[in-house]
Amino acid sequence: MTLVVAHRGASMAAPENTMEAFRLGVEAGADAIEVDVHLSSDGKLVVMHDEMLDRTTDRIGPIAERTMKEIQAADAGWGFAVPDGSFPFRGKGLTVPTLGDVLKWLPDGVGLVVEVKARAATEPTVKALARSQVRKAGAASLISFDEQVIERSRELDPELPTGYLLVPSQPIEAALTYAVQFGHAAVLPWDGDLGLDPMPILAQAQAYGRLIGCYVVNEPERMQQLAAYGLWGFVTDVPAVAREALGPRGVS
């Protein structure tokens, strides 16, 4: 079964990395939710993609230089626009969640993929996951573009699955070799690097004993192709489209 992972939640339907986006992702039938994590100045795990508040909220400045209280005073729905140019989530009370908020809310049976953005967030993220129900259920993983992050995660908790995210055009074969050497469960390239025929890469990953996922897949035809070839999973901004394309959970 190819897993549908809601990229920052249902991020085309609601502001990314907010509880509303996560709720909609679960309602759409995503197998797992993907979140991004930074660390605030007072050591809290902040769920946000960028290192700055500027793009998605009505505040500015680096997350690492703001307390969680200051960050949660921001309007997390501020930057989300719809095609008609309006901003339907502005002033609706959406705040920037903590990883703890997400872990407390996450429904049973839904997985969690945590992308650690800041090295300083690695150890507290691993500790937070260790105490969580999703981790105990074997449905949590930690991923990063930063090799130091996933290597440190392996040191702290060798049983927590880790995934190596690749930037576009980064060689996949070398990444698979690295994943084997350091014990990472998955390699996660950009979808375009899988090519029109992903089978050679998937066969190579199988030979290496690694999983292959990819980002970001929003076209239903491509979703169906990747699932037919046995891709482990993909992140998508439109989990409802993915669920319709692949069929009900547990069947695709």
C-alpha positions in Angstrom: 0.0 0.0 0.0 1.4 3.4 -1.0 1.0 5.9 1.9 -0.7 9.2 1.4 1.1 11.8 3.5 -0.6 15.2 3.9 2.1 17.8 3.3 2.0 20.3 6.1 -1.6 19.0 6.4 -4.1 19.7 3.7 -2.1 22.7 2.7 -4.1 23.7 -0.4 -7.3 23.8 1.7 -6.1 25.6 4.8 -3.1 27.4 6.1 -0.1 25.0 6.2 1.1 23.6 9.5 -2.0 24.6 11.4 -4.4 22.4 13.3 -7.0 23.2 10.7 -4.9 21.9 7.9 -4.0 18.8 9.9 -7.7 18.2 10.7 -8.7 18.5 7.0 -5.8 16.1 6.1 -7.2 13.5 8.4 -10.7 14.0 7.2 -9.5 13.6 3.6 -8.2 10.2 4.5 -4.4 10.8 4.7 -2.5 7.9 6.1 -0.1 10.3 7.8 0.5 14.0 8.5 3.8 15.7 7.7 4.9 18.6 9.9 8.0 20.8 10.1 9.7 21.7 13.3 11.9 24.5 14.5 12.9 25.5 18.1 11.8 28.7 19.8 14.1 30.9 21.9 12.6 29.3 25.0 13.1 25.8 23.8 9.6 24.9 22.5 9.1 22.8 19.4 7.4 25.2 16.8 5.5 23.6 13.9 6.3 25.8 11.0 8.2 25.3 7.7 10.1 28.6 7.4 12.7 29.8 9.8 11.0 33.2 9.7 7.5 34.2 10.7 7.1 36.5 7.7 5.6 34.4 4.9 2.7 32.7 6.7 1.9 35.0 9.6 1.3 38.7 10.4 4.5 38.9 12.4 8.1 39.1 11.2 11.5 37.8 12.5 13.3 34.5 13.1 11.5 31.8 15.1 14.8 31.1 17.0 14.7 34.6 18.4 11.1 34.5 19.5 9.5 32.9 22.6 6.6 30.5 22.0 4.2 33.0 23.5 5.3 35.6 21.0 5.0 33.1 18.2 1.5 32.1 19.2 0.4 35.7 19.3 0.8 35.7 15.5 -2.1 35.0 13.1 -1.2 31.7 11.4 -3.9 32.2 8.9 -2.7 35.5 7.6 -0.7 34.5 4.6 -3.1 31.9 3.1 -4.8 33.1 0.0 -7.4 31.4 -2.3 -7.6 31.8 -6.1 -9.9 34.8 -5.9 -7.3 36.7 -4.0 -9.0 36.7 -0.7 -7.6 35.6 2.7 -10.4 33.5 4.3 -8.5 32.5 7.4 -7.3 35.9 8.5 -8.5 36.8 11.9 -10.0 33.4 12.5 -7.9 32.6 15.5 -5.5 30.2 13.9 -2.2 30.0 15.9 1.1 28.3 15.3 1.0 24.9 17.0 3.7 23.2 19.0 4.6 19.6 18.2 3.1 18.7 21.6 -0.2 20.1 20.4 -0.1 17.9 17.3 0.9 14.8 19.3 -2.0 15.3 21.8 -4.5 15.8 19.0 -3.4 13.2 16.4 -6.1 10.5 16.0 -5.3 6.8 16.5 -4.4 5.1 13.3 -2.9 8.2 11.7 0.9 8.3 11.2 3.2 11.3 11.8 6.2 12.3 9.7 8.3 15.0 11.4 10.7 17.0 9.3 13.3 18.6 11.6 14.4 22.0 10.1 16.7 23.2 12.8 19.5 21.0 14.3 18.8 22.4 17.8 15.3 20.8 17.5 16.6 17.3 17.0 17.0 16.1 20.6 13.7 17.6 21.9 11.8 16.2 18.9 13.1 12.7 19.5 12.2 13.0 23.2 8.7 14.3 22.4 8.1 11.4 20.0 9.4 8.9 22.5 6.6 9.8 24.8 3.9 9.8 22.2 1.1 7.4 21.3 2.0 7.5 17.6 5.5 6.5 18.4 4.3 3.6 20.6 2.0 2.6 17.7 5.1 2.4 15.4 3.6 5.1 13.1 6.1 8.0 13.7 9.2 8.8 11.7 11.7 11.7 11.6 13.1 13.1 8.3 15.5 15.8 7.3 17.6 17.2 4.5 20.3 17.6 7.1 22.4 14.5 7.5 23.5 15.7 11.0 19.9 15.8 12.1 19.0 12.2 11.1 22.4 10.8 12.3 21.8 12.5 15.7 18.3 11.1 15.8 19.7 7.6 15.2 22.1 8.1 18.1 19.4 9.1 20.4 16.8 6.5 19.4 17.9 3.8 17.0 14.4 2.4 16.8 12.8 5.6 15.5 12.7 5.3 11.7 14.6 8.1 9.9 14.4 9.3 6.3 16.9 11.2 4.2 15.3 14.0 2.2 17.1 14.9 -1.0 17.2 18.2 -2.8 16.2 18.2 -6.5 18.9 16.5 -8.7 20.7 15.0 -5.7 21.9 11.5 -6.8 19.6 8.8 -5.4 22.1 5.9 -5.7 24.6 7.6 -3.5 21.9 8.5 -1.0 20.8 4.9 -0.8 24.4 3.9 0.0 24.5 6.5 2.7 21.2 5.3 4.1 22.5 1.8 4.3 25.7 2.9 6.0 24.0 4.9 8.7 20.8 2.9 9.1 18.2 5.3 7.7 15.0 3.5 6.7 14.1 5.7 3.7 15.4 7.9 1.0 13.0 10.7 -0.1 13.8 12.4 -3.4 11.9 15.0 -5.3 9.3 13.3 -7.4 10.9 14.6 -10.7 14.1 12.7 -10.0 12.2 9.4 -10.0 11.7 10.0 -13.8 8.9 8.8 -16.0 9.7 5.2 -15.1 10.5 4.9 -11.4 10.9 1.1 -11.5 14.8 1.0 -11.7 15.1 3.3 -8.7 12.5 1.3 -6.7 14.2 -2.0 -7.6 17.6 -0.6 -6.5 16.1 0.6 -3.2 14.6 -2.9 -2.6 18.0 -4.4 -3.2 19.5 -2.0 -0.7 16.7 -2.8 1.8 15.5 0.8 1.9 12.2 2.5 1.3 11.6 5.1 -1.3 9.1 8.0 -0.8 9.0 11.3 -2.6 7.7 14.9 -2.6 5.4 16.6 -3.7 2.9 14.8 -5.8 -0.4 16.6 -6.6 -1.4 15.0 -10.0 -3.8 12.0 -9.6 -2.3 10.2 -12.7 1.1 10.4 -11.2 -0.1 9.2 -7.9 -1.7 6.2 -9.5 1.5 5.4 -11.5 3.7 5.6 -8.4 1.3 3.4 -6.4 1.2 0.8 -9.2 5.0 0.6 -9.1 5.0 0.1 -5.3 6.3 3.4 -4.0 6.3 3.4 -0.2 4.6 6.8 0.0 4.4 10.4 -1.1 3.6 13.7 0.4 0.9 15.8 -1.2 -0.8 19.1 -0.8 -4.1 17.6 -1.8 -4.7 14.5 0.3 -8.4 14.3 -0.8 -7.3 14.1 -4.4 -4.8 11.4 -3.5 -7.4 9.4 -1.6 -9.8 9.5 -4.5 -7.0 8.5 -6.9 -5.8 5.6 -4.8 -9.0 4.4 -3.2 -9.9 3.9 0.5 -7.2 3.6 3.2 -5.9 0.1 3.5 -7.0 -0.8 -0.1 -4.6 1.2 -2.4 
